[in-house]
Structures are given as structure tokens and as C-alpha cells.
Amino acid sequence: MIKFWTRRVEKGIITRNKELQTELEQIQKEIKQSVNKKFAGSLAIRMVDSGSCNACEAECNALSNPYYNLERLGIYFVASPRHADVLLLSGVMTFNMTPHVKDAYEQIPAPKWVISLGDCPMMQAPFERTYAINAPANEHLPIAHHIQGCPPTPLEIMQGLLEFLRKI
């Protein structure tokens, strides 16, 4: 056991990627500044799954862990669209979810934006000819920004949120 701790002290933490850590810190700093400036310190996001495999939702859950910690930056996921500034849409727009997604969008107070997450909301093929799919989502909602990936990693989601904040 002494050998283990001796090596540990000599080498330090070797599992951390220093380049990734510095990039993440820069993104976090800019997100916090943008949220403070444009949303008075608090950006509320209502996430709606319109028919996904839940991979994007799992990646968004990782944004709440202590490593990424979006809440420290002023970004919160809320349960009601009436408390939201942004609708975060994931999944293929299914026939059954289309009216509910539109209803959630209408309940968000103005000004409001829609961010699509993952490849599914913009996807058409191979679902375009089925009875259950109303893809793509931009035919039903005004998409302000799209975050690509299947699923996008938490870092890519943060980069996408930063790009969105730069746009508005």
C-alpha cells in the first residue's frame, strides 16, 4: 500500500486530460459571462423528448454532475415550459408527440428559442415515409440552433450552448 501511495504522490493525477480541461474551463467561463449578460444570470431550459432513444438525455444528465456542473454557470433544466427561456428538443418528431411539443413551445414566454439536440430532430430518412414520423422538426418549430451528434457529448452540448449564446 505504501508503494501505491508513493507512486501516486510522485506521478500525480494521470487520468486528467490537461488540454481538455483548459478547453472546458474556457467554455465554462464564456458561458457564465454570456448567461450573466444576456439572461441576468439564469438561463432556464425545458428539455422535451419527441421520440428519441434517450442517449441525448443521458448526455444532458451528465451536464449536472460535478465535473460539468451547468447549474454553477447559471443554466438550469426546468420542469415547466412556463419557467423556461429555451426549448431543448431531442428525438425524431413523432406523430404522437408533435402536438405536445408545439404546446410546450407555445407555453414558453417570449422571447423564446428552440435548440435541437442530436441528429434525430433534423433527420428525415429513413423515417420520412412512415405513418408515425413528422420529421424534420424545423417544419413544426422555429429552430434557432442545432447541436449535432448521435449523441453529442456533454462537451459538445456545452459548445453548442455557447454557440447559441453567441448568436443571440
CYANA upper distance limits for C-alpha pairs under 8 A (distance plus 0.5 A):
  1 MET  CA      5 TRP  CA      6.99
  2 ILE  CA      6 THR  CA      6.54
  3 LYS  CA      7 ARG  CA      6.68
  4 PHE  CA      8 ARG  CA      6.60
  5 TRP  CA      9 VAL  CA      6.54
  6 THR  CA     10 GLU  CA      6.67
  7 ARG  CA     11 LYS  CA      6.47
  8 ARG  CA     12 GLY  CA      6.03
  8 ARG  CA     13 ILE  CA      7.88
 16 ARG  CA     21 GLN  CA      8.06
 17 ASN  CA     21 GLN  CA      6.59
 18 LYS  CA     22 THR  CA      6.70
 19 GLU  CA     23 GLU  CA      6.73
 20 LEU  CA     24 LEU  CA      6.51
 21 GLN  CA     25 GLU  CA      6.65
 22 THR  CA     26 GLN  CA      6.73
 23 GLU  CA     27 ILE  CA      6.73
 24 LEU  CA     28 GLN  CA      6.55
 24 LEU  CA    155 LEU  CA      7.78
 25 GLU  CA     29 LYS  CA      6.60
 26 GLN  CA     30 GLU  CA      6.77
 27 ILE  CA     31 ILE  CA      6.55
 27 ILE  CA    158 MET  CA      7.85
 27 ILE  CA    159 GLN  CA      7.42
 27 ILE  CA    162 LEU  CA      7.77
 28 GLN  CA     32 LYS  CA      6.60
 28 GLN  CA     73 LEU  CA      7.37
 29 LYS  CA     33 GLN  CA      6.80
 29 LYS  CA     73 LEU  CA      8.48
 30 GLU  CA     34 SER  CA      6.60
 30 GLU  CA    162 LEU  CA      7.96
 31 ILE  CA     35 VAL  CA      6.53
 31 ILE  CA     73 LEU  CA      7.24
 31 ILE  CA    161 LEU  CA      8.32
 31 ILE  CA    162 LEU  CA      6.25
 31 ILE  CA    165 LEU  CA      8.08
 32 LYS  CA     36 ASN  CA      6.56
 32 LYS  CA     41 GLY  CA      8.15
 32 LYS  CA     73 LEU  CA      5.24
 32 LYS  CA     74 GLY  CA      7.02
 33 GLN  CA     37 LYS  CA      6.62
 34 SER  CA     38 LYS  CA      6.31
 34 SER  CA     39 PHE  CA      8.24
 34 SER  CA    165 LEU  CA      6.96
 34 SER  CA    166 ARG  CA      8.20
 35 VAL  CA     39 PHE  CA      5.62
 35 VAL  CA     40 ALA  CA      7.09
 35 VAL  CA     41 GLY  CA      5.71
 35 VAL  CA     42 SER  CA      6.82
 35 VAL  CA     43 LEU  CA      6.91
 35 VAL  CA     73 LEU  CA      8.10
 35 VAL  CA     74 GLY  CA      7.02
 35 VAL  CA     75 ILE  CA      8.17
 35 VAL  CA    165 LEU  CA      8.11
 36 ASN  CA     40 ALA  CA      5.28
 36 ASN  CA     41 GLY  CA      4.27
 36 ASN  CA     42 SER  CA      7.46
 36 ASN  CA     74 GLY  CA      8.09
 37 LYS  CA     41 GLY  CA      7.47
 39 PHE  CA     43 LEU  CA      6.40
 41 GLY  CA     74 GLY  CA      6.08
 42 SER  CA     74 GLY  CA      5.19
 42 SER  CA     75 ILE  CA      6.41
 42 SER  CA     76 TYR  CA      7.82
 43 LEU  CA     74 GLY  CA      6.57
 43 LEU  CA     75 ILE  CA      5.25
 43 LEU  CA     76 TYR  CA      6.70
 43 LEU  CA     84 ALA  CA      8.18
 43 LEU  CA     85 ASP  CA      6.93
 43 LEU  CA     86 VAL  CA      8.33
 44 ALA  CA     75 ILE  CA      6.46
 44 ALA  CA     76 TYR  CA      5.39
 44 ALA  CA     77 PHE  CA      6.33
 44 ALA  CA     78 VAL  CA      6.68
 44 ALA  CA     83 HIS  CA      7.32
 44 ALA  CA     84 ALA  CA      5.16
 44 ALA  CA     85 ASP  CA      5.79
 44 ALA  CA     86 VAL  CA      7.02
 45 ILE  CA     75 ILE  CA      7.79
 45 ILE  CA     76 TYR  CA      6.50
 45 ILE  CA     77 PHE  CA      5.25
 45 ILE  CA     78 VAL  CA      6.38
 45 ILE  CA     84 ALA  CA      5.74
 45 ILE  CA     85 ASP  CA      6.53
 45 ILE  CA     86 VAL  CA      5.36
 45 ILE  CA     87 LEU  CA      6.40
 45 ILE  CA     88 LEU  CA      7.04
 46 ARG  CA     77 PHE  CA      6.29
 46 ARG  CA     78 VAL  CA      5.84
 46 ARG  CA     79 ALA  CA      6.90
 46 ARG  CA     80 SER  CA      7.23
 46 ARG  CA     81 PRO  CA      6.21
 46 ARG  CA     84 ALA  CA      6.16
 46 ARG  CA     85 ASP  CA      8.26
 46 ARG  CA     86 VAL  CA      6.75
 46 ARG  CA     87 LEU  CA      5.48
 46 ARG  CA     88 LEU  CA      6.47
 47 MET  CA     77 PHE  CA      7.57
 47 MET  CA     78 VAL  CA      8.32
 47 MET  CA     87 LEU  CA      6.40
 47 MET  CA     88 LEU  CA      5.03
 47 MET  CA     89 LEU  CA      6.50
 47 MET  CA     90 SER  CA      8.16
 48 VAL  CA     87 LEU  CA      7.60
 48 VAL  CA     88 LEU  CA      6.61
 48 VAL  CA     89 LEU  CA      5.59
 48 VAL  CA     90 SER  CA      6.88
 48 VAL  CA    101 VAL  CA      7.55
 49 ASP  CA     54 ASN  CA      8.42
 49 ASP  CA     57 GLU  CA      8.49
 49 ASP  CA     89 LEU  CA      6.59
 49 ASP  CA     90 SER  CA      5.48
 49 ASP  CA     91 GLY  CA      6.23
 50 SER  CA     89 LEU  CA      7.45
 50 SER  CA     90 SER  CA      6.57
 50 SER  CA     91 GLY  CA      5.52
 50 SER  CA     92 VAL  CA      6.49
 50 SER  CA     93 MET  CA      5.70
 50 SER  CA     94 THR  CA      6.70
 50 SER  CA     97 MET  CA      6.02
 50 SER  CA     98 THR  CA      7.78
 50 SER  CA    101 VAL  CA      7.52
 51 GLY  CA     90 SER  CA      7.94
 51 GLY  CA     91 GLY  CA      5.15
 51 GLY  CA     92 VAL  CA      5.71
 51 GLY  CA     93 MET  CA      6.70
 51 GLY  CA     94 THR  CA      6.39
 51 GLY  CA     97 MET  CA      7.79
 52 SER  CA     56 CYS  CA      8.37
 52 SER  CA     90 SER  CA      6.87
 52 SER  CA     91 GLY  CA      4.24
 52 SER  CA     92 VAL  CA      6.50
 52 SER  CA    120 CYS  CA      7.82
 53 CYS  CA     91 GLY  CA      7.71
 54 ASN  CA     58 ALA  CA      6.73
 55 ALA  CA     59 GLU  CA      6.93
 55 ALA  CA    150 CYS  CA      8.31
 55 ALA  CA    151 PRO  CA      6.35
 56 CYS  CA     60 CYS  CA      6.73
 56 CYS  CA     90 SER  CA      7.31
 56 CYS  CA    117 LEU  CA      7.62
 56 CYS  CA    118 GLY  CA      7.06
 56 CYS  CA    150 CYS  CA      8.01
 56 CYS  CA    151 PRO  CA      5.68
 56 CYS  CA    152 PRO  CA      7.28
 57 GLU  CA     61 ASN  CA      6.64
 57 GLU  CA     90 SER  CA      8.32
 58 ALA  CA     62 ALA  CA      7.03
 59 GLU  CA     63 LEU  CA      7.40
 59 GLU  CA    151 PRO  CA      7.83
 59 GLU  CA    152 PRO  CA      7.69
 59 GLU  CA    153 THR  CA      6.61
 59 GLU  CA    154 PRO  CA      6.14
 60 CYS  CA     64 SER  CA      7.94
 60 CYS  CA    154 PRO  CA      7.03
 60 CYS  CA    157 ILE  CA      8.30
 61 ASN  CA     65 ASN  CA      7.92
 62 ALA  CA     68 TYR  CA      7.85
 62 ALA  CA    154 PRO  CA      7.08
 63 LEU  CA     67 TYR  CA      8.38
 63 LEU  CA     68 TYR  CA      5.71
 63 LEU  CA     69 ASN  CA      6.28
 63 LEU  CA     70 LEU  CA      6.36
 63 LEU  CA    154 PRO  CA      6.50
 64 SER  CA     68 TYR  CA      6.99
 64 SER  CA     69 ASN  CA      5.35
 64 SER  CA     70 LEU  CA      6.37
 64 SER  CA     71 GLU  CA      7.45
 65 ASN  CA     69 ASN  CA      5.89
 68 TYR  CA    154 PRO  CA      8.26
 69 ASN  CA     73 LEU  CA      7.79
 70 LEU  CA     74 GLY  CA      7.13
 70 LEU  CA     75 ILE  CA      5.94
 70 LEU  CA     76 TYR  CA      7.57
 71 GLU  CA     75 ILE  CA      5.52
 71 GLU  CA     76 TYR  CA      6.06
 78 VAL  CA     83 HIS  CA      7.25
 78 VAL  CA     84 ALA  CA      7.08
 79 ALA  CA     83 HIS  CA      8.36
 80 SER  CA     84 ALA  CA      7.37
 81 PRO  CA     87 LEU  CA      8.15
 81 PRO  CA    104 ALA  CA      6.28
 81 PRO  CA    105 TYR  CA      7.75
 81 PRO  CA    107 GLN  CA      6.29
 81 PRO  CA    108 ILE  CA      5.57
 82 ARG  CA    107 GLN  CA      6.03
 82 ARG  CA    108 ILE  CA      5.46
 82 ARG  CA    109 PRO  CA      6.87
 83 HIS  CA    108 ILE  CA      7.57
 83 HIS  CA    109 PRO  CA      8.36
 84 ALA  CA    108 ILE  CA      6.42
 84 ALA  CA    109 PRO  CA      7.93
 85 ASP  CA    108 ILE  CA      7.15
 85 ASP  CA    109 PRO  CA      7.61
 85 ASP  CA    110 ALA  CA      8.28
 85 ASP  CA    111 PRO  CA      7.68
 85 ASP  CA    112 LYS  CA      5.89
 85 ASP  CA    113 TRP  CA      7.34
 86 VAL  CA    108 ILE  CA      8.23
 86 VAL  CA    112 LYS  CA      6.23
 86 VAL  CA    113 TRP  CA      5.41
 86 VAL  CA    114 VAL  CA      6.21
 86 VAL  CA    115 ILE  CA      7.64
 87 LEU  CA    105 TYR  CA      7.25
 87 LEU  CA    108 ILE  CA      8.45
 87 LEU  CA    112 LYS  CA      8.23
 87 LEU  CA    113 TRP  CA      6.78
 87 LEU  CA    114 VAL  CA      5.23
 87 LEU  CA    115 ILE  CA      6.69
 88 LEU  CA    114 VAL  CA      6.48
 88 LEU  CA    115 ILE  CA      5.39
 88 LEU  CA    116 SER  CA      6.30
 88 LEU  CA    117 LEU  CA      7.18
 89 LEU  CA    114 VAL  CA      7.61
 89 LEU  CA    115 ILE  CA      6.65
 89 LEU  CA    116 SER  CA      5.18
 89 LEU  CA    117 LEU  CA      6.30
 89 LEU  CA    121 PRO  CA      7.73
 90 SER  CA    116 SER  CA      6.49
 90 SER  CA    117 LEU  CA      5.45
 90 SER  CA    118 GLY  CA      6.82
 90 SER  CA    120 CYS  CA      7.36
 90 SER  CA    121 PRO  CA      6.58
 91 GLY  CA    117 LEU  CA      8.21
 91 GLY  CA    118 GLY  CA      7.82
 91 GLY  CA    119 ASP  CA      8.37
 91 GLY  CA    120 CYS  CA      5.41
 91 GLY  CA    121 PRO  CA      5.84
 92 VAL  CA    120 CYS  CA      5.19
 92 VAL  CA    121 PRO  CA      5.28
 92 VAL  CA    122 MET  CA      8.09
 92 VAL  CA    123 MET  CA      7.37
 92 VAL  CA    133 ILE  CA      7.63
 92 VAL  CA    134 ASN  CA      8.27
 92 VAL  CA    135 ALA  CA      6.67
 92 VAL  CA    136 PRO  CA      7.84
 92 VAL  CA    137 ALA  CA      8.03
 93 MET  CA     97 MET  CA      7.25
 93 MET  CA     98 THR  CA      6.76
 93 MET  CA    120 CYS  CA      8.43
 93 MET  CA    121 PRO  CA      6.63
 93 MET  CA    133 ILE  CA      6.53
 93 MET  CA    134 ASN  CA      5.76
 93 MET  CA    135 ALA  CA      5.61
 93 MET  CA    136 PRO  CA      7.09
 93 MET  CA    137 ALA  CA      6.29
 94 THR  CA     98 THR  CA      6.59
 94 THR  CA    132 ALA  CA      6.18
 94 THR  CA    133 ILE  CA      4.84
 94 THR  CA    134 ASN  CA      5.85
 94 THR  CA    135 ALA  CA      7.63
 95 PHE  CA    131 TYR  CA      8.17
 95 PHE  CA    132 ALA  CA      5.53
 95 PHE  CA    133 ILE  CA      5.75
 95 PHE  CA    134 ASN  CA      6.00
 96 ASN  CA    100 HIS  CA      8.39
 96 ASN  CA    132 ALA  CA      7.94
 97 MET  CA    101 VAL  CA      6.56
 98 THR  CA    102 LYS  CA      6.70
 98 THR  CA    134 ASN  CA      7.88
 98 THR  CA    140 HIS  CA      8.39
 99 PRO  CA    103 ASP  CA      6.53
100 HIS  CA    104 ALA  CA      6.63
101 VAL  CA    105 TYR  CA      6.72
102 LYS  CA    106 GLU  CA      6.69
102 LYS  CA    140 HIS  CA      7.98
102 LYS  CA    141 LEU  CA      7.79
103 ASP  CA    107 GLN  CA      6.78
104 ALA  CA    108 ILE  CA      7.17
108 ILE  CA    112 LYS  CA      6.93
113 TRP  CA    142 PRO  CA      8.17
113 TRP  CA    143 ILE  CA      7.68
113 TRP  CA    144 ALA  CA      6.43
114 VAL  CA    141 LEU  CA      7.96
114 VAL  CA    142 PRO  CA      7.07
114 VAL  CA    143 ILE  CA      5.47
114 VAL  CA    144 ALA  CA      5.93
114 VAL  CA    145 HIS  CA      7.37
115 ILE  CA    143 ILE  CA      6.40
115 ILE  CA    144 ALA  CA      6.36
115 ILE  CA    145 HIS  CA      5.35
115 ILE  CA    146 HIS  CA      6.09
115 ILE  CA    147 ILE  CA      7.82
116 SER  CA    121 PRO  CA      6.72
116 SER  CA    122 MET  CA      8.32
116 SER  CA    143 ILE  CA      7.20
116 SER  CA    145 HIS  CA      6.98
116 SER  CA    146 HIS  CA      5.27
116 SER  CA    147 ILE  CA      6.66
117 LEU  CA    121 PRO  CA      7.57
117 LEU  CA    146 HIS  CA      6.63
117 LEU  CA    147 ILE  CA      5.45
117 LEU  CA    148 GLN  CA      6.99
117 LEU  CA    149 GLY  CA      8.29
117 LEU  CA    152 PRO  CA      8.23
118 GLY  CA    146 HIS  CA      8.29
118 GLY  CA    147 ILE  CA      6.44
118 GLY  CA    148 GLN  CA      5.43
118 GLY  CA    149 GLY  CA      5.33
118 GLY  CA    150 CYS  CA      5.88
118 GLY  CA    151 PRO  CA      6.06
118 GLY  CA    152 PRO  CA      6.59
119 ASP  CA    123 MET  CA      6.64
119 ASP  CA    147 ILE  CA      8.46
119 ASP  CA    148 GLN  CA      6.13
119 ASP  CA    149 GLY  CA      6.15
119 ASP  CA    150 CYS  CA      6.27
119 ASP  CA    151 PRO  CA      8.08
120 CYS  CA    150 CYS  CA      8.46
121 PRO  CA    135 ALA  CA      7.24
121 PRO  CA    136 PRO  CA      6.24
121 PRO  CA    137 ALA  CA      5.73
121 PRO  CA    138 ASN  CA      8.40
122 MET  CA    135 ALA  CA      7.38
122 MET  CA    136 PRO  CA      5.29
122 MET  CA    137 ALA  CA      6.49
122 MET  CA    138 ASN  CA      7.60
123 MET  CA    127 PHE  CA      8.37
123 MET  CA    135 ALA  CA      6.81
123 MET  CA    136 PRO  CA      6.14
124 GLN  CA    128 GLU  CA      5.61
124 GLN  CA    135 ALA  CA      5.92
124 GLN  CA    136 PRO  CA      6.15
127 PHE  CA    133 ILE  CA      6.71
127 PHE  CA    135 ALA  CA      7.93
128 GLU  CA    133 ILE  CA      7.17
128 GLU  CA    134 ASN  CA      7.96
128 GLU  CA    135 ALA  CA      7.13
129 ARG  CA    133 ILE  CA      8.40
135 ALA  CA    139 GLU  CA      8.07
136 PRO  CA    140 HIS  CA      8.37
137 ALA  CA    141 LEU  CA      6.67
137 ALA  CA    143 ILE  CA      8.33
138 ASN  CA    142 PRO  CA      6.37
138 ASN  CA    143 ILE  CA      6.25
144 ALA  CA    164 PHE  CA      8.24
145 HIS  CA    164 PHE  CA      6.55
146 HIS  CA    160 GLY  CA      8.00
147 ILE  CA    152 PRO  CA      7.89
147 ILE  CA    156 GLU  CA      8.11
147 ILE  CA    157 ILE  CA      7.08
147 ILE  CA    160 GLY  CA      5.89
148 GLN  CA    152 PRO  CA      6.83
149 GLY  CA    153 THR  CA      8.17
152 PRO  CA    156 GLU  CA      6.15
152 PRO  CA    157 ILE  CA      6.67
153 THR  CA    157 ILE  CA      6.72
154 PRO  CA    158 MET  CA      6.69
155 LEU  CA    159 GLN  CA      6.66
156 GLU  CA    160 GLY  CA      6.53
157 ILE  CA    161 LEU  CA      6.64
158 MET  CA    162 LEU  CA      6.65
159 GLN  CA    163 GLU  CA      6.71
160 GLY  CA    164 PHE  CA      6.67
161 LEU  CA    165 LEU  CA      6.66
162 LEU  CA    166 ARG  CA      6.70
163 GLU  CA    167 LYS  CA      6.79
164 PHE  CA    168 ILE  CA      7.09
